[in-house]
Amino acid sequence: MSDQMSVQDKVQSWLEDVNIDESTKQELRSLEGNVSELEDRFYKDLEFGTGGLRGVIGAGSNRMNRYTVGRATQGFAAFLLANAAEHGNTAPSVVIAHDSRHYSPEFALESALVLAGNGITAKLFRSLRPTPQLSFEVRRLNADGGIVITASHNPPEYNGYKVYNHTGGQLVPHEAEQVIAQIRDVESFAEVKRLSREEAEAKGLLVWLDEAEDEAFADTVASAGVNRELLQEGAAKELVIVYTPLHGTGNKPVRSVLDKLGFTQVHIVPEQEQPDAEFSTVKSPNPEEREAFTMAIELGRKVNADILIGTDPDADRMGAVVRTNEGNYEILTGNQSGAILVNYLLSQLKERGSLPANGAVIKTIVTSELGAEIARHYGLTVFNTLTGFKYIGEKMNEFEQSGDHTYIFGYEESYGYLAGNYARDKDAVVAASLISEAAAYYKQQGKTLMDALEDIYREFGYYRETLSSLTMKGKDGVAKINELMTSWRVSPPAAINGAAVTQVLDYSLGLDGLPKENVLKFLLEDGSWFCLRPSGTEPKIKFYFAVKGSTDEEAKERLASLQKDVLSRVEA
């Protein structure tokens, strides 16, 4: 569809398109006269970024619906077929999974039928599955790609479409650019090739995956731990866990893995156990936020839980809340959980003499330096990537091909973790099992995870980080975010919070061999840093802040002051 068309012309073209169903047209007719709503729905095509599509569900070119999903899949199919021809592959295949959101099953099936229409075998799960299992399954089935229908922890009105390559990783920029070019070539919905479900099944181009696939995933995740013998000797039975899947895909896989590891005192938050596209018990199904744990904390107090675990709707992010010695429950930040997991894994591997000399930990540029310092303490090499687990996955592929490094752990501050080479995306299932294993190990020593974290701080310094974000929706919001980035790029501050700015890292220039990205990071003379990054999946701009202090009180004070000083300029 031409970008030169007016919004009204675009609306009319949808109303006249014989390929679009009547219910979609009726939805558009009901908006007649609502200029601002139609503008937002049609002022652009829903953008296919490096991770795929994400947007509000509804009729329109800037919305998630079967037509925008079908068009994107047609482009992805063309990309796959071009690559298949180049490598002599005559029978490409794609694995498809979906979460519990509105229209997720429908969008997953639509994707499968468009792939089938292009002669590509679609292997589709019959019911919801976690994103990391999709990544695992692409690798296990030697597929050419993957699709998962999810909008992670976005509000209920959102859905999304994430695309994976043959390694099980999300498309990196150079691949996404090829797919985007193919999508742009699809000028009308009439060009989207599609089979009916009956045709696709009859031709063997729609293959249904079922629960038989789940056992391999659970066994593989369970094998990622380092202390299974301790768990089986009884440590697992002594740990009391409360788990909430927040109405998403994590319920069965997390419980299956914990059971395999011997954890018997696992209490599920009953009100949040079943899939619910409205996520009706929470404001946001986001384990980064304490509010999401309200019910888990209530249950935790009743059963005297040692640890509370929550996973987001597609089970790629894990949050943890820990009981303190005073009996309170304190939520761990993504950086704190990451530091605990890095320290636990590496200390246990070293104790067993199985820490590889060429071991590596990978983190993102906005993730705390605490985990990096721990990793270097154990003799490992640390690699930084841009934000997004696809870049960590890409680095893992480099290690696999070159053999120069052995991947141990990768993580990002936004609650994404992966141990093991079985996938190329963050996995809340393995994170839940590992943090439970760590909690059981430290409980044997009479310690909580908060005690373990305090030990880390005493040894490596009191690192503190926080995140702020501003949501700016619609066309005007995009413009405001761009103006904000330009202002900080063109006129960077000489000092912030009483400390001189010693370096400005503008990642749009392609620093350190990384892909170009619209991110600014400011390093201060006192070792603090802060970063501005427009979100690639949500209408918001994020501000990251990090400090290191000699005491926890000092670190907290410096962090609050740094955050206040930066945001005062933003809001001026």
N, C-alpha and C positions, 0 to 999 in steps of 0.2 A: 504494500500500500504506500503510495507516494507521501513523503513528508510534507510536500507542498499543498496537499489537500487541506481545506479548512475543516474544522471540527464538524460543522454541519454536513459537509460533503462526506466525511468519513462515517458519520452516523447513517446518512442516507444509503451509503454503499452497503452497510451491514443490513439495513432493512430490505434492500433489493437483492441481496445475495441469495441465490437459490440453495446454496450449500449450508446456510445457517438455519437452524430449526426455529419453529414458530415461538416457542417459549422464550428464547433469547430475544427475538424481535419484540415480543410483548413487553419484556423487561425494559427495553429501550424506549418503547412508545410511552410507557408509564412515567418516563423522565422528561417528557416533552415540556419545555418551558423552564426546566431546571438547568439553566445555562452553566453554572459553576460545576455541577456534578457531571454533566456531559463533557465539559472542558477537561476535567480531571481524568475521565475515562478514555478520552480520545486524543488528548493533545500530543501524545507520543505512543509508540508501540512499547509494550512492556519490555524492558531492556533485558537482554540475555547477557549477564555478566560472566565473570570467570567461573562462578559457581552454578550458573543457570538462571532460572527465573524465580522471582518471589514477588508477590503482590496481593492485593485485596481480591477476593473472589467476586466475580460479577461479569456482566456483559460489557464488552468494550475492548479496544486494542491495548489499553493500559491496565488490563485486569487479567486475573487468572481464570481461564475458562477452557472448555474442551478445544476451542479453536486456536487460542494462543498456544496451548499445550501441543496440539496437533501440528501447528506450523513449526514450532521448535523441534519437535520430533522428526519432521520431514527434513529439516536442516541437519539434524544429528545423523539421520539415516544416510544422507548424501555424504557426510563426512566419513562415516564408517565404511560405506561402500567404496569410496575413493581409496581409503587406507587398505581395505581388504584386497582390492585389485592390485595395489602396489606390492603387496606381500604375497600375492598368489593364493589368498584365502577365498575359497568359493562358497563357504557356508558360515558367514558371520553370525554371532549371537550376542544378545544383550540380556542381562539379569535386571529385573524390575522389582522394587519393593515400595511400600508406602506406610505412612503412619496413620494416626487415628483422626485426622482432621476431616472437616467437611469436604466432600468430593474427592478425597484421596484415593479410594478404590476406583472411582470413575475415571480420574485422570490417569491412574496407573494402567487401567485397561485400554483407554484411548491411546496411550503411548504404545502399548503392545500391538494394537491393531494397525497403527500407522507403520510401525517397524515391519509387521507382517506384510503389509501392503507393498513394502519395498524389498520383500524377499529375505528379510532378516528374522531369524528365530528369536522370539521373545520368551524368556523364562521368567514367569511371573508367580510371586507368592500369592496364595489364595487369601491370606489375611495379613494383618499388620505385622511388620518386622522392623527391628532397629536398623538404623543407617549403617553402623559398623558391620552388621551381618551381611548387608548388601556388598560392602567392600570385600569382605572375606569371601563371599560366594562368587564374585567376579573372578577372583584369583583361583579359587578351588575348582570352578567349572571351566577355567581357561576361556572365559568369555572375552569378547572384543570391547565390551563397555558395560555400563550400568546406568540405571536411572532410579532415583528415589524421589517419591512425592512427599514433601515435607516442608514446613515453614519453621522448623525447629521450635523455639519458644515464643514465636510471635503471637499476637492476639488471635482469638478464634476466627476473625473474619479473613485472615490471611491463609494462603497456601503457597507452595513453591515446588520447584522442579530442579533437582540437582543431577548433574551429569558426570559420569565417571569414565575413565579410560581403561585400557586392558590391564593395567597394573592394580586396579581397584582404588586409584586415587582420583580425586576431583580434577577436572580439566585445569591445566595450568594455562597461563595467558596465551601462549602461541597456539595451543590447541583450541582454546575458546575462540580465538580470532578466526580460525578456519571455520568453526561451526557457525559463528555469527555471520560470516560471509555467505555460507550456504543458506542460512535462514533468510537473509536479505534477498536471495534469489527467488524465494517463494513469495511471489507477488500477489497471489490470490489463494483463497482456501480451496479452490477447485484443483490446485496443483498438489494438494496433500493427498498422497496415495493411502488408501485405507481398505482393509478387508473387514468383513463382518466377523463376529466371534466364531460363528459356525464355520465359515470358510477358513479362517486362520487355524482352528483346531483340526479341521479335516486335512489340511495341507501340512500339518506338523510344524507350523510356524508359530503356534501359541502352545507353549508347554507349561503346565502348572507345577510349581514346586510346593512341597508340603512339609509336614513336621519331621520327615525323615532327614531333612537338611539341618534341622536344629541341633541334633545331637553332636554333629561334627564341630559346629561352632562352639557349643558349650564346652566340649572336651578340650578344644584348642585354647579357649580363654582360661579355663581352669588350670591349664599347664603353664600359664605365664607367671605363676607365683614362684617364690624362692624358698618357702618354708613349709611345704606340704606335710612333711613328717611331724613337725611341731603341731600343726593343726590336727592331724590324725591322732596324735597322742593325747588330745583332750583340750588343747587351747581353744579350738574353734567352738567347742561345746560351752565354754565358760563365757563367751562374749555374747552380750545381748544387743541385738540389732533391730532398729526400726527402719523399714524401707517404704518409700512412696514412689510409685512410677508416675505420679502426677497425671493420671489418666492416659498415659502414653504407651509406648511399645516395650518398655523395659521390664514389665511385670514377670513374664515367663522366663526370659533369658537370665535375668539377674538372680531370680530365685533358684533356677536350675544350677547355675554355677556355684552359688553359695552352698547349695545342698551337696554338690559333688565334693566341695572342699571340707564338708563336715560341720558347717554351721547349722545348729539345730534350733537356736533361740532367735529366729527371724520373724518379726512381727510386721505384717503389712498394714498400712493405713487403709482400713476398709472403705472409707468414703472416696478414696482416690485410686482404688485398685483397678477398676474397670475403665476401658476406653470411653472417653467422653469428648466429643468434638468441641463442646462449649467450655471445657475446663471449668466446670461450674463451681468448684470449691475454692478457686484461687483467682486473684486479680490477674496474675500472669503465671503460666506454667514454667517458671524459670528457677532452677535450683541455685542460681546466683543470689536470689533474694530471700531474706529471712521469712518474709510473709508467706512464701510458698511452703514453708516448713511448720506453719502454725499447728496444723493437725498432727503432724509427726511429733512435734515437741509435746503436745498434750498426751499422746500415746506413750512417748518416751518416758514421761514422768510416771505414768501408771505402771510401766513394766521395768522401770529403773534401767533404761537402755544406756549402754556405753557409747553408742554411736548411732546417729540418724543419717540415712543416705537418701538422696533424691536424684532422680534422673529426669531429663526433659523429654518432651513428647517423642522424639525420634531416638532417644537413648544414646546420644553421642556426647552429652555433657553430664557430669556428675558433681553434685554438691554434697558436702558433709557438715553435720553439726555434731559437736563433741561435748560430752558431759565433763564438767570441770570437777576438781576435788571438792568444791563448795556445793556441788549438786546442780549448778546452773548449766544451761546449754548454750554454747557459743559456736556460731557459724564460722567455718574456715573460709578464707578467701581462696580463689583459684590458685594464687601464688603460694599460699600457705600449704594447701593440700599438695601442690606440686613439689614444694621443698621437702615435705614429709616423705612423699613417695620416692623422690630421688635419693634422699639420705637412707631410707630404709632399704631400697633395692641394692644400692651400691655397697652399703655396709655389710649386708648379708652375703652378697656375691664375693666380697673381699674375704669375709670370714671363712667362706667355703673354698677359697683359692680359685674361684671360677670367674674372676673379673678380667675380661680380656684386655690385653695391653693396648689394643687399638680401639677400645670402647669409645662410644660417642653418645652425647646427649644433645638433643636439638630443641631449641626454644624459639619463640618469636621475639621481634625487636621491642615489643611492648610488655614483655614478660619480665618479672623481677630478676635481678642479677643474683639473688640468693641461691637458687638452684644451680646456676652456672658456677658459683664459687664452691659449692659443695662438690659438684662434678669434678672440677679441677683439683680439689683437695684429694680426690681418689684417683687422680692421674688420667682422667678422661679428657677428651677434646670436646669443646662446646661449639656448636654451630648455631648462628642466628639466621632466621628467615623472616620474610614479611609475614604480616598477620594472615592467618588462614592455614588450616591444617594441610591443605593441598601442597603447600610449599615444604612442609615437614615430610609429607609422603614422597615428594619429588627427591628430596635429599636422601631418603631411605633407598629409593631406587638407584641413586648414584652409588651408594655404599654397596648395594647388592651387585651392581655391575663391575665396580672397580675392585672390591675387596679391601679397599684401603682402611675402612673403619667398620666396626661391628656396632650396629644400632642397639642401644640399651633402652632408651626412653625418650619420648618426645612429648612436649606439652606446651600449652598456651594459657595465659592468665584467665581466659574466659571459660575455665572449667573443662578444658579438653585435654585428655591424656591417652597415651598409647604405649604399652609395653609389649614387645614381641613383634615379629615380622609378618604375622598372619593377615594383617589388614593395612590399608593406607589412609585410614581416616581415624579420627578420635573415637574412643570407645568407652562409654560410661559403664559398660558391663565389666570390662577388665578393671576399670578404675574402682568400681564398687567392691570387687573382690580383693584387689590389692590393698585398699585402705582398710578393709575389714581384717585382712591378714596382718597388716601392720598394727592395728588396734589390738588384736589378739596377742601378738608378740609382746607389745609393750605392757599389756595387762598382766602377762606372766611375770613381768619385772616390777609390778606394783605401780605402773605409770599409766596415765591417760595420754591420749594423743596431744593434749595441750602441754603436758609435761615434756613429751618428746619434742614438741615445737620449741619450748623454752630452752631445752638443751641445745638445739640447733642455733637459736639466737645467741646464747651465751658463747658458743664456739665461733660463730661466723659474723656476728653483728646483728643489730636489730634493724632489719629491713622492714619498711612499711610502704604499702602502695594503696592507691585508691583510684576510682574511676568516676568521672562525671560525664553526662551526655545531655545534649540538647536535641529535642525532636523538632524537626522542621518539615512538615508535610507539604506535598503538592509541588506545583511548578515554582511557586514563590520560595518555598523552603529550599529547593535545590539551588536557586540563585543566591540565597542568603548564605548557605554553606560555602559556596564558591567564593563569595565576597570575603567571608571570614578567613578562608585559607589564603587568599591573595593578600589580605592585609598583613597577616603574620609573616608571609613569605617576603613581601616587599619591604616591610618595616619591622624587622624583628627587634625585640626589646634588648637593651644593653645589659639590663640586670632584672632579676626577678627575686622577690623575697629576700632582698639584701645581698644576693650573690650574683656575681657577674656571669653572663652567658658566655661560656668559653667556646662553644661550637654549635652550629645549627646544621643538622643533618636533613637535607631535603631529598627524600627518597624518590621524588619525581624525576630526579636526574639519573637514577639507576646506580645507587651507591653499592660498593662492596660486591659487585657482580650480581646484585639482585635485580629482579625486574623493576621497571619504573612503576611507582605507585604514589598517589597523592597523599603523602604522609610527611609531617614535619616533627622532628625530635630535637629538643633543646637541652644541651648538657650544661650544667652549672658548675662553678668552681668548687662548690662544697660537696660535689659528688651526687647531688640530686639531679633528676631529669624530669621533663614532662614532654608530652607528645600530643599532637593534634591529628586525628584521623577520621575522615568521613567514613561512615559505615558503608560497606559494599552491599548490604542486604536489607537495611532499614533506612527510613528517612531521618537520619540523625547524624550528628557529629560527636565523636567521642574524645574525651580529654583524659589522658593517663598521667598519673603523678607517682613519683617514687623517691624515697629518701633512705638514708642509712644513718642510724644513731648509735651512740655508745650505751644508751639505755632505752627501754621501751618508751618511757615518758618523753624523752628528748625526741625520739623518732616520730611519735604521734604529734607533738607540738609542731615540729618542722613540717610535717606532712600537711597539717591543717592550714598552716600559714602559707605554704606554697600553693595549695589549691585555691585559697581565698585570693591570693595576689593575681594568679593567672585568670581566674574567672571574673575578677573585677574589671580586667581589661576587655574580656570577651563581652561582658554585659554593658560596657560603657557606651 
